[in-house]
Amino acid sequence: MKLACQKHLFNLDPDLHYLNTAYKSPLLKSAEEAAIKSLTRSRNPQLILPTDFFTESKEVRNLFGELLHVSGQNIAIIPSTSYGFSTIFLNIKGKPKGNAITVGEEFPSGYFALKKWSEEHEQNLVIVKGNKDLIQQGSDWNERILAAINNDTSVVCMSAIHWATGLQYDLKAIGQKCKSVGAKFLIDGAQTIGALNVDVQACHIDALICATYKCLYGPYSMALMYVDDGFFGGEALEEAWMNREGAEEFSSLSDYNESYMPAARRYNVGQTSNFILTPILLQGLKQIKEWGIDNIQDYCKSLAIPFIAQMKNHGYQFEEEPYICYHLFSVKIKDGKSALLQERLQANNCKLSQRGDYLRISLSVFNNESDLAALSEALIESL
Ligand SMILES: Cc1ncc(COP(=O)(O)O)c(C=O)c1O
């Protein structure tokens, strides 16, 4: 199915060219309505039934599981990426004198968690950096990541695509190499899941953590975590009552059932139900399912391809397939051009972020040709 522009489903400022879902997605109209409905329901708490503490969160786990091609049993609801990594690292043992690998300029939530764990477990932290002298870094970078993984590797922890440039890593090859040496493969999916198809089992991913306020059109302060079955017996960061068997029976909670809810549910954050924010996430996940992940990526590609071709004619350089993805890609800004570019972007009402030397362009189904025309104009004028 070829998607048409979905701007009508959002309350975006019509005069603005918002090219920054990688910063935060706008709110779906349906999500806004669902959250307001939930907020007003709280005027009368008797309307919140004991079953409501469990039903929406179950739906969220199942829908996110579908996105990753796994069961909702493998999904936990958490508040942030950092919470997820703390949970996962609590449950990983290092190999004696092993190494832990990440990529250069990895997002800090994963980087600091890996660094702390490496120090505590006497692991050598290896950072595989991209070669910034190359115009297209993807092939070289992926090869060097694969070469760095060896029999001493305990963990590889990285984002599915680079958060600042959108460079796409070869998750299948990296996951296969991790499996062959017995290393855990941990992924930050915040800039990826919801816009790009990732099959966690095919990529041998052990855990994937995803903030919901970007590609999932969810709220700030919620995140989702996939864990492989191997984590089902692990230690949770906290002892939430809702994660114990029989928690649905509010009258007998202090009978203290020692058993956890099955599978990944022991890792759910306390107050999992989050009545105001969960409806936002649920609408986002339902909408993504209706659009279809591949259709979302194809829609972004149909906007990106003519834009990239035009910009290349003006001397701008981009990553190439299979290392570029079209919902988030970047263009390198020549030294000294940044201030002029920012001025032109502002004049053209374009909202997007610069990360390091790169202008990060993130597209979504609400963007259209006029957004990219305004961006092209700013980029050309700033030359
Ligand atoms: C790759 C990536 N991971 C995670 C986050 C958010 O981290 P946290 O959920 O710990 O606030 C961001 C935010 O920009 C991100 O880009």
PDBQT file of the ligand as one rigid body, heavy atoms in Angstrom, charges set to zero:
ROOT
HETATM    1  C1  LIG A 401      19.139   6.942  20.510  1.00  0.00    +0.000 C 
HETATM    2  C2  LIG A 401      18.415   7.532  21.686  1.00  0.00    +0.000 A 
HETATM    3  N1  LIG A 401      18.191   6.775  22.769  1.00  0.00    +0.000 NA
HETATM    4  C3  LIG A 401      17.534   7.228  23.840  1.00  0.00    +0.000 A 
HETATM    5  C4  LIG A 401      17.068   8.523  23.892  1.00  0.00    +0.000 A 
HETATM    6  C5  LIG A 401      16.347   8.961  25.137  1.00  0.00    +0.000 C 
HETATM    7  O1  LIG A 401      16.951   8.433  26.289  1.00  0.00    +0.000 OA
HETATM    8  P1  LIG A 401      16.185   8.312  27.698  1.00  0.00    +0.000 P 
HETATM    9  O2  LIG A 401      14.976   7.477  27.417  1.00  0.00    +0.000 OA
HETATM   10  O3  LIG A 401      17.145   7.637  28.625  1.00  0.00    +0.000 OA
HETATM   11  O4  LIG A 401      15.816   9.698  28.119  1.00  0.00    +0.000 OA
HETATM   12  C6  LIG A 401      17.281   9.370  22.797  1.00  0.00    +0.000 A 
HETATM   13  C7  LIG A 401      16.858  10.777  22.828  1.00  0.00    +0.000 C 
HETATM   14  O5  LIG A 401      17.195  11.584  21.999  1.00  0.00    +0.000 OA
HETATM   15  C8  LIG A 401      17.970   8.847  21.659  1.00  0.00    +0.000 A 
HETATM   16  O6  LIG A 401      18.205   9.606  20.577  1.00  0.00    +0.000 OA
ENDROOT
TORSDOF 0
